[in-house]
């Protein structure tokens, strides 16, 4: 008996370091649902639409993240995140984020499908944080993301990203992907590849009430496609209100176009739990030898915290276009319906 007890004790001592080295895994997610109304089809093609919709302020999702201390200041980590619709029968979709990280005093290296540095920066300055019909980004807004051929790209496949340590409020994100829009292709010799090669750099500065950001990225596809994109963002929190602004430029060599876009925004707390959101944004596309599409959008919203993880929200937005941009923008993100006005009211819970 004594020998057995000793053997069990030794086995426990051996197993203990293994257990201590296991990853610390967390399950997290968002459940977001509410009423949505969209109307005023720009081309007079669609009837008004209303319904109970999932993911209006934030996409409903479930995810797993974890870290493991490797010793000597190194840590490994991962994120696996799936989207879901809670208003109807649906299956989990792994089209969100999935990446592995290695971090230390040198910063963090992340490999996999991730948000673009541009999207992270724009979301930091948009009063609606790219949510509800107030979202500034193309899809529900007028501010193009990604590239002219795919102006609503907010995540990249196969991304190698480096995030520097924070130096007194300043840090830099750098990223590269050999194909940000799918798996890297096998291409015959002498034939152009469809790989979308993208590199990006995003320095950010945050110190007290002030925040400043810059994004620059290039997109290249064999055959002459090349886009150059840059964005500037700034905000200042006066206490009674936070004022924010964005300005961006997207130049396409292949299409010979240049998009100029900007936004001004305001977030004003009206109580300990509530805040008013306001933004106005514009987009103008300079087309060589053609008419220049123009679109503008204003949005007004309110968010009210019921707890640290649960809040109510309401938002209204209106888009205006000229003839050249007719049918090209919408307050409704799903499908191709070109609604120019939208309203959301709903509930969001984060866990």
Buried (B, 14 or more C-beta within 10 A) or exposed (E): EEEEEEEEEEEEEEEEEEEEEEBEEEEEBBBBBBBBBBBBBBEEEBEEBEEEBBBBBBBBBBBBBBBBEEEEEEBBBBBBBBBBBBBEEEEEEEEBBBBEBBBEEEBBBBEBBBBBBBBBBBBBBBBBBBBBBBBBBBBBBBBBBBBBBBBBBBBBBBBBBBBBEEEEEBBBBBBBBBBBBEEEEEEEEEEEBBBBBBBBBBBBBBEEEEBBBBBBBBBBBEEEBBBBBBBBBBBBBEEEBBBBBBBBBBBBEEBEBBBBBBBBBBBBEEEEEBBBBBBBBBBBBEBEEEEBBBBBBBBBBBBBBEEEEBBBBBBBBBBBBEEBBBBBBBBBBEEEBBBBBBBBBBBBBBE
